[in-house]
Amino acid sequence: MVQLLERDAELNRLRELVESAARRSGTVALVTGEAGIGKTSLVRALGEELQHNEEVRMLVGGCDDLLANNAFSPLLDIARQTDGGLAQALRGDDPVAVLTAALAQLDTGPATTVMVFEDVHWADDATLDAIRFLARRISDLPALLVLTYRQDEIAEAAGLRRLVGALAGVPLVRFPLQALSRDAVAHMAQAGGGDPRAIYAATGGNPFFVTEILWTGDESVPPTVSDAVLGNIASLEPEAQAVLRSMSVVPGVLERDFAEALFGERFSSLASAEQRGLVEVDREGVSFRHELARRAVESSLSGTERIIFHRKVLEALRARGDIDPGRLLHHAIEAGDEEVILEVGPEAARKAARAGAHREASRYLATVLQHSHRLSPEEHAALLHERAWVVYNLHDFDAALELAEDSARGWQSIGDGVEWGRALLSVGRMQYMVNRPREALATVQRAVDISREDSDEEVLAESLANLGSMQALIDRPQECLETEASVLELAARLGRRDLEVHALNYRGVARLNLGDWDGLADLERSIGTAHEIGAHELAARACTNIIDELVRIGRDDEAERWIDRSWGFLTDLDFVAHRYNLDAQRCVIAMRRGHWAVAEEGLRQLVASFQGTDVLHPFALTPLARLAARRGDPEAGKLIADSWTICERTQALQYRGPAAVARLEWAWLTDASEVEAAVAAARNVLSDAASPGHALLRGELGRYLARAGYASEPDDDIPDRYRAGQDGDWRRAAKLWKERGDPYERALELLDSDNREATLEAFAILDRLGAQAAAELARARLRELGMRRLPRGAQARTRGNPMGLTDRQMEVLELLARGLTNPQIAEELVVSVRTVDHHVSAILGKLGVETRREAAERAGEIGVFPPEDSS
């Protein structure tokens, strides 16, 4: 029976959540705290209460501290506790099937399910994807999802940080476990015969530390928990000590049959260790009672012992057969067994990649490639190529390009024209992603030429598909249509549905660029077929493309629906690069609708998350630059310049168009000396945007050219809202923008009215948005219209303080005054630490102070108090 002290409140709350789940009102519970604080004990206490309740079942899986973590590792444990559906899905290659099967376990009919994932700080990417997937759907399920993790590990676990942030919108209850009080430690010490004051001083009230020190039975308090654990073990007979030492190299639970095979007759010696509370043994397996105890024993091993024990475990695992390659790889790496690393490493990587655990896959392949001297040239080139695509999915395009180039050179030297051509296709894709479009097109064309020379129709089809995509991306839509027609013909003849998906995707983009709205149907077909055949990366590309195109042509409501439909899929399979686009486009839509605070925060997080000049960067950088210009932010000029430099290099209107508009708007608003250059750039882009598919871009460029004093040619094809403005019909233009839901553009049309009431309305809108630059233009216009008493204007929250802090900066300052660190503030506000860093830097500048302490003192002076004191 689990004995708990000072955990009644947490246990009662968990009981309430189980009762709530029975009413199909599911919740996620985060049980957090330092190592040894009692997270597992709390969960086990709940399990003991529930084990006799036939209406509730509890499923428990754990993450292990392995160098090569198994994909979906907790679900592997849970599969052994359930029927065959989840186990069958885990044996397959489709991560979506695994997620669906896991979800089915949470909705099993009349029974309520408590599903526990322990030690999530060690979770593989696929497991984090599964948690996100389940959490987003739990609200109307008869289920409680319990996650335990070490709060002090979250700073180093980037995936866990992102997961916690993603859980902000789901039913969530936090259980931050605190250390035991002095009274509780005294109670334990009294039962164990120790000095309560000395024990509390040594342990700080950590329950595991207290228990381990009491186990020694020594009046003196060991200086470390490791000493306590090792002292406890030293009292056992030599055979039990030997078993524990060899067992310490295996994180997690050793299956019962495996432990018996590994230790033979010595397995029975674990009885004494179990009696001493060092290990737990049941019908399923054997494990150390706590990970800290295992680590204490493992850290006492010599290097030689460590290698010997890992080799024994590896031999025993291989003798069993049917063992996950990730588990074998962990022990092979620790044992330095090159043969096994080379044998199972590639398969472990492929399995992880198929599950969406791209970080693990990259790490496994890197480990194998460290032993390249043992690989054949063909194996080496193939593994480089595999890792290039894994890294690509992690949005590290520079590294992906380097790996792809190395692979291509390898295949070229081998003399294998087919594989060389395929590798060149990957090189071309990566060159495009790092914003080298001319080289990318030349590389893909070279792959086409090689495939024709080798008369390999399959590789020719693959090469043409990639050529068509490149043509679509760099504004050669007519060429793309011709190329993809050939691809579709070849795909049908070869039975290659993946190439059909690829061709439909980019044919759709090309048709939309030409103003043929049936391109949307192509993209929808591409997505549907990709999901049908399990071509997940191609589905991700098509989802991204349809959303980008819908935003580009101004169909924001449709784009938002596709974002909502696609975001979970891209998140579930950890398509980091593709999700970047969706997050950026969601911010663009928010900006158009006047939700500037939301847009700015999201865009800043995206820009901070990936520094560089790749082709995805402008999706966040350009709208952020434009927003900064509207707000009168001093950094706007640099952001505009950076955006223009990157976008010009792409050779694509998809990037150059928004960057030209942003540059022109900034120059018109804030820097007259830059207007002429911005106008020249805008006209250059305008001349390239003649096709019907770019009518919105032409309208936007024309309207801002007119505001800057440079009229453009009349254009009847542009949207009515732009044409009305260019025709001087400000009332109609303002009305259309209001119907559209874009308050900023409405205000600018009102500003052109030469009407005092309309100009006052424009000022009010601009002030509410925080559009400082345009608000100054409104003030100037009101002076021209004869107003003597001009409105002061200030954003609602900023008006309440004299320092000009924004709403979010006020929130950050309140938390800073409470003494929270930047990571703590980030967790409180569910934003990135980099975003908080930016806010704190801005706050220090506005308050005119240099340190956080000075800012906290200044906060009181201007009436900003920590939340607890605000009453």
RAMO-V866714 format. One record per backbone hydrogen bond with DSSP energy under -1.0 kcal/mol. NH is the residue of the N-H (numbers start at 0). CO is the residue of the C=O. Records with the same first field share a line. If there is no record, write none. Layout:
BEGIN
NH: CO + CO
END
This chain:
BEGIN
10: 6
11: 7
12: 8
13: 9
14: 10
15: 11
16: 12
17: 13
18: 14
19: 15
20: 16
21: 17
22: 19
23: 20
24: 19
26: 142
27: 170
28: 144
29: 172
30: 146
31: 174
36: 33
41: 37
42: 38
43: 39
44: 40
45: 41
46: 42
47: 43
48: 44
49: 45
50: 46
52: 49
55: 52
56: 111
58: 113
60: 115
62: 117
65: 63
72: 69
75: 71
76: 72
77: 73
78: 74
80: 77
81: 78
87: 83
88: 84
89: 85
90: 86
91: 88
97: 93
98: 94
99: 95
100: 96
101: 97
102: 98
103: 99
104: 100
105: 102
111: 54
112: 141
113: 56
114: 143
115: 58
116: 145
117: 60
119: 147
121: 118
122: 119
127: 123
128: 124
129: 125
130: 126
131: 127
132: 128
133: 129
134: 130
135: 131
136: 133
140: 137
142: 140
143: 112
144: 26
145: 114
146: 28
147: 116
148: 30
152: 149
153: 150
160: 156
161: 157
162: 158
163: 159
164: 160
165: 161
166: 162
167: 164
169: 166
172: 27
174: 29
176: 31 + 174
179: 204
184: 180
185: 181
186: 182
187: 183
188: 184
189: 185
190: 186
191: 187
192: 188
193: 188
198: 194
199: 195
200: 196
201: 197
202: 198
203: 199
205: 202
207: 35
209: 205
210: 206
211: 207
212: 208
213: 209
214: 210
216: 213
227: 223
228: 224
229: 225
230: 226
231: 227
232: 228
233: 229
235: 232
240: 236
241: 237
242: 238
243: 239
244: 240
245: 241
246: 242
247: 243
249: 246
253: 285
255: 283
258: 254
259: 255
260: 256
261: 257
262: 258
263: 259
265: 262
266: 263
267: 264
268: 265
269: 266
270: 267
273: 269
274: 270
275: 271
276: 273
277: 272
279: 286
281: 284
285: 253
286: 279
288: 277
293: 289
294: 290
295: 291
296: 292
297: 293
298: 294
299: 296
300: 297
305: 301
306: 302
307: 303
308: 304
309: 305
310: 306
311: 307
312: 308
313: 309
314: 310
315: 311
316: 312
317: 313
318: 314
319: 315
320: 316
327: 323
328: 324
329: 325
330: 326
331: 327
332: 328
333: 329
334: 330
336: 331
337: 335
340: 336
341: 337
342: 338
343: 339
344: 340
347: 343
348: 344
349: 345
350: 346
351: 347
352: 348
353: 349
354: 350
355: 352
356: 351
357: 355
360: 356
361: 357
362: 358
363: 359
364: 360
365: 361
366: 362
367: 363
368: 364
369: 365
370: 367
371: 368
373: 370
374: 371
379: 375
380: 376
381: 377
382: 378
383: 379
384: 380
385: 381
386: 382
387: 383
388: 384
389: 385
390: 386
391: 387
392: 388
394: 391
395: 390
399: 395
400: 396
401: 397
402: 398
403: 399
404: 400
405: 401
406: 402
407: 403
408: 404
409: 405
410: 406
411: 407
412: 408
413: 409
414: 410
415: 410
416: 414
419: 415
420: 416
421: 417
422: 418
423: 419
424: 420
425: 421
426: 422
427: 423
428: 424
429: 425
430: 426
431: 427
432: 428
433: 429
434: 431
435: 430
439: 435
440: 436
441: 437
442: 438
443: 439
444: 440
445: 441
446: 442
447: 443
448: 444
449: 445
450: 446
451: 447
452: 448
453: 449
455: 450
459: 455
460: 456
461: 457
462: 458
463: 459
464: 460
465: 461
466: 462
467: 463
468: 464
469: 465
470: 466
471: 467
472: 468
473: 469
475: 470
479: 475
480: 476
481: 477
482: 478
483: 479
484: 480
485: 481
486: 482
487: 483
488: 484
489: 485
490: 486
491: 487
492: 488
493: 489
494: 490
495: 490
496: 494
499: 495
500: 496
501: 497
502: 498
503: 499
504: 500
505: 501
506: 502
507: 503
508: 504
509: 505
510: 506
511: 507
512: 508
513: 509
514: 511
515: 510
518: 515
519: 516
521: 517
522: 518
523: 519
524: 520
525: 521
526: 522
527: 523
528: 524
529: 525
530: 526
531: 527
532: 528
534: 529
535: 533
538: 534
539: 535
540: 536
541: 537
542: 538
543: 539
544: 540
545: 541
546: 542
547: 543
548: 544
549: 545
550: 546
551: 547
552: 548
553: 550
554: 549
555: 553
558: 554
559: 555
560: 556
561: 557
562: 558
563: 559
564: 560
565: 561
566: 562
569: 565
570: 566
571: 567
572: 568
573: 570
574: 569
575: 573
578: 574
579: 575
581: 577
582: 578
583: 579
584: 580
585: 581
586: 582
587: 583
588: 584
589: 585
590: 586
591: 587
592: 588
593: 590
594: 589
595: 593
598: 594
599: 595
600: 596
601: 597
602: 598
603: 599
604: 600
605: 601
606: 602
607: 603
608: 604
609: 605
614: 432
618: 615
619: 616
620: 616
621: 617
623: 619
624: 620
625: 621
626: 622
627: 623
628: 624
629: 625
630: 626
632: 627
635: 632
638: 634
639: 635
640: 636
641: 637
642: 638
643: 639
644: 640
645: 641
646: 642
647: 643
648: 644
654: 651
655: 651
656: 652
658: 654
659: 655
660: 656
661: 657
662: 658
663: 659
664: 660
665: 661
666: 662
667: 663
668: 664
669: 665
670: 666
673: 670
674: 671
677: 673
678: 674
679: 675
680: 676
681: 677
682: 678
683: 679
684: 680
685: 681
686: 682
688: 685
693: 690
694: 691
697: 693
698: 694
699: 695
700: 696
701: 697
702: 698
703: 699
704: 700
705: 701
706: 702
707: 703
708: 705
709: 704
722: 718
723: 719
724: 720
725: 721
726: 722
727: 724
728: 723
729: 727
732: 728
733: 729
734: 730
735: 731
736: 732
737: 733
738: 734
739: 735
740: 736
741: 736
745: 741
746: 742
747: 743
748: 744
749: 745
750: 746
752: 749
758: 754
759: 755
760: 756
761: 757
762: 758
763: 759
764: 760
765: 761
766: 762
767: 763
768: 764
769: 765
770: 765
771: 769
772: 629
774: 770
775: 771
776: 772
777: 773
778: 774
779: 775
780: 776
781: 777
782: 778
783: 779
784: 780
785: 782
786: 781
789: 787
798: 794
799: 796
800: 797
809: 805
810: 806
811: 807
812: 808
813: 809
814: 810
815: 811
816: 812
818: 815
819: 814
824: 820
825: 821
826: 822
827: 823
828: 824
829: 825
830: 825
835: 831
836: 832
837: 833
838: 834
839: 835
840: 836
841: 837
842: 838
843: 839
844: 840
845: 841
846: 842
848: 843
854: 850
855: 851
856: 852
857: 853
858: 854
859: 855
860: 856
861: 857
862: 859
863: 858
868: 865
END
